[in-house]
Amino acid sequence: MRCVMTEEPKTVPSRIMVVDDHEAARRGIRLVLAGHPEIDVVCEAVNDEEALAGARELQPDIILMDISLPGRSGIQTAASIREVSPESRIIFVSQHDSVQIAKDAMSVGAYGYVVKSEAGHDLLTAIEAAQKGEVFVSRTLAARGLKFPLPGRK
């Protein structure tokens, strides 16, 4: 049997979940992502419970996760998400620009760390890197010596 394509293949948008307890931050992230047909924000969550439920139910391709969440931290939540949605690629988007916090965040298997003050410039690049299976870190942290891969990570 021979298959013949009759039209150009269509790309499937990356399904994104945004996890942040601040409406303004979620709105800003949506603004950065707006107008990109290869990205589809399928869920927003404001805390660890909503994030875990959304990840379990929707199995998003990419999860944009804040570190400072009510209840459990984003780092703890990400570790739980890895269990219920192991194929989801987590990118932390945080106001924290500490190398140690970024190392702690990346230690749960995240694909990126974007400092919120640099999100307008870095967020789409981080998503593209995660889609390719690559790790991304904001230039502020890279300039402070944060290097990849981290020990214990391929």
C-alpha positions in Angstrom: 0.0 0.0 0.0 1.2 3.5 -0.8 0.1 6.6 1.0 -0.2 9.8 -0.8 -0.3 13.2 1.0 -2.9 15.5 -0.6 -2.0 18.6 1.4 0.8 20.0 3.5 1.1 18.4 6.9 -0.3 20.6 9.7 1.7 21.1 12.8 -0.1 20.3 16.1 0.1 23.2 18.5 2.0 22.6 21.8 -0.5 22.3 24.6 0.5 24.6 27.4 -0.6 24.8 31.0 0.2 28.0 33.0 0.5 27.6 36.8 0.8 30.9 38.7 -1.3 32.3 41.6 -1.2 35.9 40.3 -3.7 36.8 37.6 -1.4 39.6 36.3 1.4 37.1 35.8 -0.9 34.6 34.0 -2.2 37.5 31.8 1.4 38.6 31.0 2.3 35.0 30.0 -0.8 34.7 27.8 0.2 38.1 26.2 3.6 36.8 25.3 2.2 33.6 23.9 -0.7 35.3 22.0 -0.5 35.2 18.2 1.6 32.0 18.0 -0.5 29.4 16.3 2.0 26.7 17.4 1.0 27.3 21.0 -2.4 26.5 22.6 -2.9 27.5 26.3 -5.2 24.6 27.4 -5.3 25.3 31.2 -4.5 27.7 33.9 -4.0 26.8 37.5 -3.6 28.9 40.6 -2.3 26.4 43.1 -0.7 23.0 43.5 -3.9 21.1 43.6 -5.3 22.6 40.4 -1.9 22.1 38.7 -1.8 18.5 39.6 -5.4 17.9 38.5 -4.8 19.7 35.3 -1.6 17.8 34.5 -3.2 14.5 35.3 -6.3 15.2 33.2 -4.9 17.1 30.2 -1.3 15.7 29.9 0.0 19.1 28.5 3.1 19.2 26.4 4.6 22.1 28.4 3.9 23.4 31.9 4.9 26.9 32.7 5.3 26.8 36.5 5.8 29.5 39.1 7.9 28.5 42.2 6.0 30.6 44.7 2.5 28.9 45.0 0.1 28.8 47.9 0.3 25.4 49.5 3.1 23.4 48.2 5.9 25.1 46.3 6.1 24.9 42.5 9.2 22.7 42.9 7.3 20.2 45.1 4.3 20.4 42.7 6.6 19.8 39.7 7.9 16.6 41.4 4.4 15.3 41.8 3.4 16.3 38.2 6.4 14.2 36.9 4.6 11.2 38.4 1.1 11.8 36.9 2.2 13.4 33.6 5.8 12.2 32.9 5.9 13.4 29.3 5.0 17.0 30.2 8.0 19.3 30.0 8.2 21.8 32.9 9.6 25.3 32.5 9.8 27.3 35.7 8.8 31.0 35.3 9.8 32.8 38.5 10.6 36.1 40.0 13.5 34.4 41.9 16.8 34.9 40.1 18.9 33.0 42.6 21.2 30.3 41.1 20.6 28.0 44.1 16.8 28.3 43.7 17.1 27.6 40.0 19.3 24.6 40.7 16.7 23.3 43.1 14.0 23.8 40.6 15.9 22.2 37.7 16.7 19.2 39.9 13.1 17.9 39.5 13.7 17.4 35.8 12.6 20.7 34.5 13.5 21.8 31.0 13.9 25.5 31.7 14.1 28.3 34.1 12.9 31.8 33.0 13.2 34.8 35.3 9.9 36.7 35.0 11.7 40.0 34.3 13.1 38.4 31.2 10.0 36.4 30.2 9.1 38.8 27.3 12.4 37.9 25.7 13.1 34.4 26.9 9.7 32.6 27.2 9.2 31.6 23.6 12.9 30.5 23.3 12.5 28.4 26.4 9.4 26.7 25.0 11.1 26.0 21.7 14.1 24.5 23.5 11.8 22.3 25.6 10.0 21.1 22.5 13.3 19.9 21.2 14.3 18.3 24.4 16.8 20.9 25.3 17.3 22.8 28.5 17.0 26.6 28.7 18.0 29.1 31.4 17.6 32.9 31.4 20.7 34.8 30.6 20.8 36.4 34.1 21.3 33.0 35.6 23.7 31.8 32.9 25.8 35.0 33.5 25.9 34.0 37.2 27.4 30.6 36.4 24.4 28.3 36.2 25.5 25.6 33.8 23.9 22.5 32.3 23.6 19.7 32.5 23.4 19.6 36.2 24.9 16.7 38.1 22.7 13.6 37.8 20.9 15.0 34.7 21.6 14.0 31.1 
